[in-house]
Amino acid sequence: MTLALPKRNEAFRAGETALLLVDMQRIWLEPGADPSHPERGPDHYFYRQTSSQTIPNQERLLAAARANGVEVLHTIIQSLTEDGRDRSLDHKLTPIHVAPSLAEGLPVASLAPVGDEIMLPKTSSGIFNSTNVDYLLKNLGIRYLVVVGVLTDQCVDMTVRDGADRGYLVTCVADACATITQERHDIALKAFG
């Protein structure tokens, strides 16, 4: 027996759709907050793009999702331990470390979780690799995953690909994502097909 395959542009279904915000944290989105990149001032492309387009578009998506009963999940880069010994090898080598006590590690205020929205700390690029998000999405009955966040060509890319490989119908909202340059953003989106 052959099963009918879904279409990539299939309409989202109520009760089976989740919005996932990836790494929308103060440390990445507030100029001067990321100690790894002090050279990026407020006029850097990334900050201009996220403040003028990415965050406002996510705010609209978030409002629509909440108003329509769509499950909302947030993921942030954050170790479980203060010293970061639980981080992935890549995060140790980079080095990327956001301790649980770091206030800048929290989501920007306008995108922060409300009520009982789920927020998952992760210690790798992809949420599926260092959290129980697959287990949660299955328990929630989610089939359609709408992904927004930063960086388009890193954590967002990994999340989109890993989600699709696990059987979710994944939509990446291009104008609600950003990365360090427009070129990197465009290349990542083009690679999705």
CYANA upper distance limits for C-alpha pairs under 8 A (distance plus 0.5 A):
  6 PRO  CA     10 GLU  CA      7.31
  8 ARG  CA    169 LEU  CA      7.40
 12 PHE  CA     16 GLU  CA      7.95
 12 PHE  CA     17 THR  CA      6.80
 12 PHE  CA    144 TYR  CA      6.82
 13 ARG  CA     17 THR  CA      6.68
 13 ARG  CA    144 TYR  CA      8.13
 14 ALA  CA     69 GLY  CA      8.26
 14 ALA  CA     70 VAL  CA      7.53
 15 GLY  CA     69 GLY  CA      8.07
 15 GLY  CA     70 VAL  CA      7.21
 15 GLY  CA     71 GLU  CA      8.27
 15 GLY  CA    141 GLY  CA      7.81
 15 GLY  CA    142 ILE  CA      7.73
 16 GLU  CA    140 LEU  CA      8.35
 16 GLU  CA    141 GLY  CA      6.19
 16 GLU  CA    142 ILE  CA      4.75
 16 GLU  CA    143 ARG  CA      5.76
 16 GLU  CA    144 TYR  CA      6.55
 17 THR  CA     70 VAL  CA      6.52
 17 THR  CA     71 GLU  CA      7.10
 17 THR  CA    142 ILE  CA      5.91
 17 THR  CA    143 ARG  CA      6.64
 17 THR  CA    144 TYR  CA      5.05
 17 THR  CA    145 LEU  CA      6.35
 17 THR  CA    146 VAL  CA      7.96
 18 ALA  CA     70 VAL  CA      6.21
 18 ALA  CA     71 GLU  CA      5.08
 18 ALA  CA     72 VAL  CA      6.13
 18 ALA  CA     73 LEU  CA      7.64
 18 ALA  CA    142 ILE  CA      6.96
 18 ALA  CA    144 TYR  CA      6.87
 18 ALA  CA    145 LEU  CA      5.62
 18 ALA  CA    146 VAL  CA      6.62
 19 LEU  CA     62 LEU  CA      8.20
 19 LEU  CA     65 ALA  CA      7.63
 19 LEU  CA     70 VAL  CA      7.51
 19 LEU  CA     71 GLU  CA      6.78
 19 LEU  CA     72 VAL  CA      5.38
 19 LEU  CA     73 LEU  CA      6.68
 19 LEU  CA    145 LEU  CA      6.60
 19 LEU  CA    146 VAL  CA      5.25
 19 LEU  CA    147 VAL  CA      6.61
 19 LEU  CA    148 VAL  CA      8.29
 20 LEU  CA     72 VAL  CA      6.57
 20 LEU  CA     73 LEU  CA      5.32
 20 LEU  CA     74 HIS  CA      6.13
 20 LEU  CA     75 THR  CA      7.93
 20 LEU  CA    145 LEU  CA      7.54
 20 LEU  CA    146 VAL  CA      6.54
 20 LEU  CA    147 VAL  CA      5.46
 20 LEU  CA    148 VAL  CA      6.84
 21 LEU  CA     72 VAL  CA      8.42
 21 LEU  CA     73 LEU  CA      6.89
 21 LEU  CA     74 HIS  CA      5.30
 21 LEU  CA     75 THR  CA      6.78
 21 LEU  CA    147 VAL  CA      6.74
 21 LEU  CA    148 VAL  CA      5.64
 21 LEU  CA    149 GLY  CA      5.92
 22 VAL  CA     74 HIS  CA      6.73
 22 VAL  CA     75 THR  CA      5.67
 22 VAL  CA     76 ILE  CA      6.97
 22 VAL  CA    147 VAL  CA      7.81
 22 VAL  CA    148 VAL  CA      6.59
 22 VAL  CA    149 GLY  CA      4.89
 22 VAL  CA    150 VAL  CA      6.62
 22 VAL  CA    155 CYS  CA      7.74
 22 VAL  CA    156 VAL  CA      7.06
 23 ASP  CA     28 TRP  CA      8.39
 23 ASP  CA     74 HIS  CA      8.14
 23 ASP  CA     75 THR  CA      6.24
 23 ASP  CA     76 ILE  CA      4.99
 23 ASP  CA     77 ILE  CA      6.70
 23 ASP  CA    107 PRO  CA      7.96
 23 ASP  CA    149 GLY  CA      6.60
 23 ASP  CA    150 VAL  CA      6.42
 23 ASP  CA    151 LEU  CA      8.45
 23 ASP  CA    155 CYS  CA      8.41
 24 MET  CA     28 TRP  CA      7.76
 24 MET  CA     29 LEU  CA      7.53
 24 MET  CA     75 THR  CA      8.48
 24 MET  CA     76 ILE  CA      7.50
 24 MET  CA    107 PRO  CA      5.83
 24 MET  CA    108 VAL  CA      6.90
 24 MET  CA    111 LEU  CA      7.94
 24 MET  CA    149 GLY  CA      6.56
 24 MET  CA    150 VAL  CA      7.13
 25 GLN  CA     29 LEU  CA      6.65
 25 GLN  CA     76 ILE  CA      7.23
 25 GLN  CA    104 GLU  CA      7.41
 25 GLN  CA    105 GLY  CA      6.16
 25 GLN  CA    106 LEU  CA      5.80
 25 GLN  CA    107 PRO  CA      4.45
 25 GLN  CA    108 VAL  CA      5.92
 26 ARG  CA     30 GLU  CA      5.84
 26 ARG  CA     33 ALA  CA      7.53
 26 ARG  CA    104 GLU  CA      5.38
 26 ARG  CA    105 GLY  CA      6.50
 26 ARG  CA    106 LEU  CA      6.58
 26 ARG  CA    107 PRO  CA      6.22
 26 ARG  CA    108 VAL  CA      5.63
 27 ILE  CA     33 ALA  CA      5.33
 27 ILE  CA     34 ASP  CA      5.56
 27 ILE  CA    104 GLU  CA      5.33
 27 ILE  CA    105 GLY  CA      6.14
 27 ILE  CA    106 LEU  CA      8.33
 28 TRP  CA     33 ALA  CA      7.36
 28 TRP  CA     34 ASP  CA      6.41
 29 LEU  CA     33 ALA  CA      8.24
 29 LEU  CA     47 TYR  CA      7.08
 29 LEU  CA     50 THR  CA      7.73
 29 LEU  CA    108 VAL  CA      8.09
 30 GLU  CA     34 ASP  CA      8.29
 30 GLU  CA     47 TYR  CA      7.99
 31 PRO  CA     40 ARG  CA      7.39
 31 PRO  CA     41 GLY  CA      6.29
 31 PRO  CA     42 PRO  CA      5.81
 31 PRO  CA     47 TYR  CA      7.42
 32 GLY  CA     37 HIS  CA      8.24
 32 GLY  CA     38 PRO  CA      6.35
 32 GLY  CA     40 ARG  CA      7.72
 32 GLY  CA     41 GLY  CA      7.25
 32 GLY  CA     42 PRO  CA      8.48
 33 ALA  CA     38 PRO  CA      8.48
 33 ALA  CA    104 GLU  CA      7.45
 34 ASP  CA     38 PRO  CA      7.18
 40 ARG  CA     44 HIS  CA      6.15
 42 PRO  CA     47 TYR  CA      6.52
 42 PRO  CA     48 ARG  CA      7.71
 43 ASP  CA     47 TYR  CA      7.23
 43 ASP  CA     48 ARG  CA      6.82
 44 HIS  CA     48 ARG  CA      6.88
 45 TYR  CA     49 GLN  CA      6.48
 45 TYR  CA    180 ILE  CA      7.37
 45 TYR  CA    181 THR  CA      6.99
 46 PHE  CA     50 THR  CA      6.57
 46 PHE  CA    178 ALA  CA      7.55
 46 PHE  CA    179 THR  CA      6.77
 46 PHE  CA    180 ILE  CA      5.57
 46 PHE  CA    181 THR  CA      7.08
 47 TYR  CA     51 SER  CA      6.47
 48 ARG  CA     52 SER  CA      6.46
 49 GLN  CA     53 GLN  CA      6.13
 49 GLN  CA     54 THR  CA      6.90
 49 GLN  CA    178 ALA  CA      7.50
 50 THR  CA     54 THR  CA      4.93
 50 THR  CA     55 ILE  CA      6.05
 50 THR  CA    177 CYS  CA      8.41
 50 THR  CA    178 ALA  CA      7.02
 51 SER  CA     55 ILE  CA      6.26
 51 SER  CA     56 PRO  CA      7.65
 52 SER  CA     56 PRO  CA      7.24
 53 GLN  CA     57 ASN  CA      6.44
 53 GLN  CA    175 ASP  CA      7.33
 53 GLN  CA    176 ALA  CA      7.52
 54 THR  CA     58 GLN  CA      6.67
 54 THR  CA    149 GLY  CA      8.31
 54 THR  CA    175 ASP  CA      6.54
 54 THR  CA    176 ALA  CA      4.86
 54 THR  CA    177 CYS  CA      6.11
 54 THR  CA    178 ALA  CA      7.02
 55 ILE  CA     59 GLU  CA      6.58
 55 ILE  CA    111 LEU  CA      8.42
 55 ILE  CA    176 ALA  CA      7.34
 56 PRO  CA     60 ARG  CA      6.93
 57 ASN  CA     61 LEU  CA      6.78
 57 ASN  CA    175 ASP  CA      7.44
 57 ASN  CA    176 ALA  CA      5.90
 58 GLN  CA     62 LEU  CA      6.36
 58 GLN  CA    111 LEU  CA      8.08
 58 GLN  CA    148 VAL  CA      7.72
 58 GLN  CA    176 ALA  CA      6.04
 59 GLU  CA     63 ALA  CA      6.62
 59 GLU  CA    110 SER  CA      7.43
 59 GLU  CA    111 LEU  CA      6.96
 60 ARG  CA     64 ALA  CA      6.70
 61 LEU  CA     65 ALA  CA      6.51
 62 LEU  CA     66 ARG  CA      6.58
 62 LEU  CA     72 VAL  CA      8.24
 62 LEU  CA    111 LEU  CA      8.09
 63 ALA  CA     67 ALA  CA      6.54
 64 ALA  CA     68 ASN  CA      6.64
 65 ALA  CA     69 GLY  CA      6.63
 65 ALA  CA     70 VAL  CA      5.26
 65 ALA  CA     71 GLU  CA      7.74
 65 ALA  CA     72 VAL  CA      7.69
 66 ARG  CA     70 VAL  CA      6.43
 66 ARG  CA     71 GLU  CA      8.08
 66 ARG  CA     72 VAL  CA      7.96
 71 GLU  CA    117 GLU  CA      8.07
 72 VAL  CA    117 GLU  CA      6.34
 72 VAL  CA    118 ILE  CA      7.49
 73 LEU  CA    113 PRO  CA      8.42
 73 LEU  CA    117 GLU  CA      6.47
 73 LEU  CA    118 ILE  CA      5.44
 73 LEU  CA    119 MET  CA      6.39
 73 LEU  CA    120 LEU  CA      8.26
 74 HIS  CA    113 PRO  CA      7.60
 74 HIS  CA    117 GLU  CA      8.15
 74 HIS  CA    118 ILE  CA      6.67
 74 HIS  CA    119 MET  CA      5.02
 74 HIS  CA    120 LEU  CA      6.71
 75 THR  CA    119 MET  CA      5.96
 75 THR  CA    120 LEU  CA      5.16
 75 THR  CA    121 PRO  CA      6.18
 75 THR  CA    122 LYS  CA      7.30
 75 THR  CA    127 ILE  CA      7.66
 76 ILE  CA    105 GLY  CA      7.96
 76 ILE  CA    106 LEU  CA      8.00
 76 ILE  CA    107 PRO  CA      7.97
 76 ILE  CA    119 MET  CA      7.88
 76 ILE  CA    120 LEU  CA      6.85
 76 ILE  CA    121 PRO  CA      5.42
 76 ILE  CA    122 LYS  CA      6.55
 77 ILE  CA     97 HIS  CA      8.46
 77 ILE  CA     98 VAL  CA      7.00
 77 ILE  CA    105 GLY  CA      7.93
 77 ILE  CA    121 PRO  CA      6.13
 77 ILE  CA    122 LYS  CA      5.48
 77 ILE  CA    123 THR  CA      6.36
 77 ILE  CA    124 SER  CA      7.96
 78 GLN  CA     97 HIS  CA      7.47
 78 GLN  CA     98 VAL  CA      5.29
 78 GLN  CA     99 ALA  CA      6.30
 78 GLN  CA    100 PRO  CA      6.59
 78 GLN  CA    105 GLY  CA      7.42
 78 GLN  CA    121 PRO  CA      5.59
 78 GLN  CA    122 LYS  CA      6.18
 78 GLN  CA    123 THR  CA      6.55
 79 SER  CA     84 GLY  CA      5.85
 79 SER  CA     85 ARG  CA      8.37
 79 SER  CA     86 ASP  CA      6.85
 79 SER  CA     87 ARG  CA      6.53
 79 SER  CA     97 HIS  CA      7.43
 79 SER  CA     98 VAL  CA      6.60
 79 SER  CA     99 ALA  CA      6.01
 79 SER  CA    100 PRO  CA      6.77
 79 SER  CA    121 PRO  CA      7.39
 79 SER  CA    122 LYS  CA      7.27
 79 SER  CA    123 THR  CA      6.22
 80 LEU  CA     84 GLY  CA      7.52
 80 LEU  CA     86 ASP  CA      7.16
 80 LEU  CA     99 ALA  CA      7.78
 80 LEU  CA    100 PRO  CA      6.88
 80 LEU  CA    121 PRO  CA      8.11
 81 THR  CA     85 ARG  CA      7.10
 81 THR  CA     86 ASP  CA      7.13
 81 THR  CA     99 ALA  CA      7.14
 81 THR  CA    100 PRO  CA      7.37
 82 GLU  CA     99 ALA  CA      5.45
 82 GLU  CA    100 PRO  CA      6.72
 82 GLU  CA    101 SER  CA      7.68
 83 ASP  CA     99 ALA  CA      7.50
 84 GLY  CA     97 HIS  CA      6.80
 84 GLY  CA     98 VAL  CA      8.16
 84 GLY  CA     99 ALA  CA      7.12
 86 ASP  CA    123 THR  CA      7.80
 87 ARG  CA     91 HIS  CA      6.51
 87 ARG  CA     92 LYS  CA      6.80
 87 ARG  CA     97 HIS  CA      8.23
 87 ARG  CA    123 THR  CA      5.31
 87 ARG  CA    124 SER  CA      7.44
 88 SER  CA     92 LYS  CA      6.79
 88 SER  CA    123 THR  CA      6.20
 88 SER  CA    124 SER  CA      5.97
 89 LEU  CA     93 LEU  CA      6.63
 90 ASP  CA     94 THR  CA      6.49
 90 ASP  CA     95 PRO  CA      8.10
 90 ASP  CA    124 SER  CA      7.77
 91 HIS  CA     95 PRO  CA      5.76
 91 HIS  CA     96 ILE  CA      5.29
 91 HIS  CA     97 HIS  CA      7.46
 91 HIS  CA    123 THR  CA      7.58
 91 HIS  CA    124 SER  CA      7.00
 92 LYS  CA     96 ILE  CA      6.78
 92 LYS  CA     97 HIS  CA      7.96
 98 VAL  CA    102 LEU  CA      7.07
 98 VAL  CA    105 GLY  CA      6.56
 99 ALA  CA    105 GLY  CA      7.96
100 PRO  CA    105 GLY  CA      7.88
102 LEU  CA    106 LEU  CA      8.20
106 LEU  CA    112 ALA  CA      8.34
107 PRO  CA    111 LEU  CA      6.86
107 PRO  CA    112 ALA  CA      5.71
108 VAL  CA    112 ALA  CA      6.55
113 PRO  CA    117 GLU  CA      6.01
113 PRO  CA    118 ILE  CA      7.77
113 PRO  CA    119 MET  CA      7.60
120 LEU  CA    131 THR  CA      7.46
120 LEU  CA    133 VAL  CA      8.34
121 PRO  CA    131 THR  CA      7.84
122 LYS  CA    126 GLY  CA      8.35
122 LYS  CA    127 ILE  CA      6.62
122 LYS  CA    130 SER  CA      5.99
122 LYS  CA    131 THR  CA      6.51
123 THR  CA    130 SER  CA      6.43
124 SER  CA    129 ASN  CA      7.28
124 SER  CA    130 SER  CA      6.47
125 SER  CA    129 ASN  CA      8.36
125 SER  CA    154 GLN  CA      7.11
125 SER  CA    155 CYS  CA      5.13
125 SER  CA    158 MET  CA      7.05
125 SER  CA    159 THR  CA      8.37
126 GLY  CA    130 SER  CA      7.56
126 GLY  CA    155 CYS  CA      5.99
126 GLY  CA    156 VAL  CA      8.05
126 GLY  CA    158 MET  CA      5.45
126 GLY  CA    159 THR  CA      5.51
126 GLY  CA    162 ASP  CA      7.89
127 ILE  CA    131 THR  CA      6.30
127 ILE  CA    133 VAL  CA      7.37
127 ILE  CA    155 CYS  CA      8.32
127 ILE  CA    158 MET  CA      8.39
127 ILE  CA    159 THR  CA      6.46
128 PHE  CA    132 ASN  CA      7.42
128 PHE  CA    133 VAL  CA      6.51
128 PHE  CA    134 ASP  CA      6.90
128 PHE  CA    159 THR  CA      7.27
128 PHE  CA    162 ASP  CA      6.99
128 PHE  CA    163 GLY  CA      7.77
132 ASN  CA    136 LEU  CA      6.83
133 VAL  CA    137 LEU  CA      6.47
134 ASP  CA    138 LYS  CA      6.68
134 ASP  CA    166 ARG  CA      8.41
135 TYR  CA    139 ASN  CA      6.69
136 LEU  CA    140 LEU  CA      6.60
137 LEU  CA    141 GLY  CA      6.71
137 LEU  CA    142 ILE  CA      5.69
137 LEU  CA    143 ARG  CA      8.36
138 LYS  CA    142 ILE  CA      6.39
138 LYS  CA    143 ARG  CA      8.43
142 ILE  CA    168 TYR  CA      8.38
143 ARG  CA    167 GLY  CA      8.29
143 ARG  CA    168 TYR  CA      5.71
143 ARG  CA    169 LEU  CA      6.72
144 TYR  CA    168 TYR  CA      6.30
144 TYR  CA    169 LEU  CA      5.32
144 TYR  CA    170 VAL  CA      6.46
144 TYR  CA    171 THR  CA      8.27
145 LEU  CA    163 GLY  CA      8.36
145 LEU  CA    168 TYR  CA      6.93
145 LEU  CA    169 LEU  CA      6.58
145 LEU  CA    170 VAL  CA      5.23
145 LEU  CA    171 THR  CA      6.75
146 VAL  CA    170 VAL  CA      6.35
146 VAL  CA    171 THR  CA      5.29
146 VAL  CA    172 CYS  CA      6.49
146 VAL  CA    173 VAL  CA      7.63
147 VAL  CA    156 VAL  CA      7.75
147 VAL  CA    159 THR  CA      8.38
147 VAL  CA    160 VAL  CA      7.52
147 VAL  CA    170 VAL  CA      7.64
147 VAL  CA    171 THR  CA      6.57
147 VAL  CA    172 CYS  CA      5.35
147 VAL  CA    173 VAL  CA      6.87
148 VAL  CA    156 VAL  CA      7.58
148 VAL  CA    172 CYS  CA      6.66
148 VAL  CA    173 VAL  CA      6.29
148 VAL  CA    174 ALA  CA      8.16
148 VAL  CA    176 ALA  CA      5.92
148 VAL  CA    177 CYS  CA      5.83
149 GLY  CA    156 VAL  CA      6.76
149 GLY  CA    176 ALA  CA      6.97
149 GLY  CA    177 CYS  CA      5.19
149 GLY  CA    178 ALA  CA      7.28
150 VAL  CA    154 GLN  CA      8.18
150 VAL  CA    155 CYS  CA      7.17
150 VAL  CA    156 VAL  CA      6.61
150 VAL  CA    177 CYS  CA      6.16
150 VAL  CA    178 ALA  CA      5.85
150 VAL  CA    179 THR  CA      6.51
151 LEU  CA    155 CYS  CA      6.18
151 LEU  CA    156 VAL  CA      6.34
151 LEU  CA    157 ASP  CA      8.40
151 LEU  CA    177 CYS  CA      7.50
151 LEU  CA    178 ALA  CA      6.12
151 LEU  CA    179 THR  CA      5.00
151 LEU  CA    180 ILE  CA      7.93
152 THR  CA    156 VAL  CA      5.38
152 THR  CA    157 ASP  CA      6.28
152 THR  CA    177 CYS  CA      6.28
152 THR  CA    178 ALA  CA      5.84
152 THR  CA    179 THR  CA      5.75
152 THR  CA    184 ARG  CA      8.41
152 THR  CA    185 HIS  CA      6.27
152 THR  CA    188 ALA  CA      7.02
152 THR  CA    189 LEU  CA      8.24
153 ASP  CA    157 ASP  CA      5.74
153 ASP  CA    158 MET  CA      8.49
153 ASP  CA    179 THR  CA      7.17
153 ASP  CA    184 ARG  CA      7.06
153 ASP  CA    185 HIS  CA      6.77
153 ASP  CA    187 ILE  CA      8.43
153 ASP  CA    188 ALA  CA      5.59
153 ASP  CA    189 LEU  CA      8.50
154 GLN  CA    158 MET  CA      6.64
155 CYS  CA    159 THR  CA      6.58
156 VAL  CA    160 VAL  CA      6.61
156 VAL  CA    177 CYS  CA      8.43
157 ASP  CA    161 ARG  CA      6.69
157 ASP  CA    188 ALA  CA      7.56
158 MET  CA    162 ASP  CA      6.41
159 THR  CA    163 GLY  CA      6.36
160 VAL  CA    164 ALA  CA      6.70
160 VAL  CA    170 VAL  CA      6.73
160 VAL  CA    171 THR  CA      8.10
160 VAL  CA    172 CYS  CA      7.45
161 ARG  CA    165 ASP  CA      6.65
162 ASP  CA    166 ARG  CA      6.79
163 GLY  CA    167 GLY  CA      7.10
163 GLY  CA    168 TYR  CA      6.05
163 GLY  CA    169 LEU  CA      8.25
163 GLY  CA    170 VAL  CA      7.16
164 ALA  CA    168 TYR  CA      5.53
164 ALA  CA    169 LEU  CA      6.63
164 ALA  CA    170 VAL  CA      6.48
173 VAL  CA    177 CYS  CA      7.17
174 ALA  CA    178 ALA  CA      8.43
174 ALA  CA    189 LEU  CA      7.75
178 ALA  CA    182 GLN  CA      8.36
178 ALA  CA    185 HIS  CA      6.77
179 THR  CA    184 ARG  CA      7.19
179 THR  CA    185 HIS  CA      6.14
180 ILE  CA    184 ARG  CA      7.53
180 ILE  CA    185 HIS  CA      8.22
181 THR  CA    185 HIS  CA      6.89
182 GLN  CA    186 ASP  CA      6.63
183 GLU  CA    187 ILE  CA      6.64
184 ARG  CA    188 ALA  CA      6.67
185 HIS  CA    189 LEU  CA      6.84
186 ASP  CA    190 LYS  CA      6.55
187 ILE  CA    191 ALA  CA      6.66
188 ALA  CA    192 PHE  CA      7.24
189 LEU  CA    193 GLY  CA      7.87
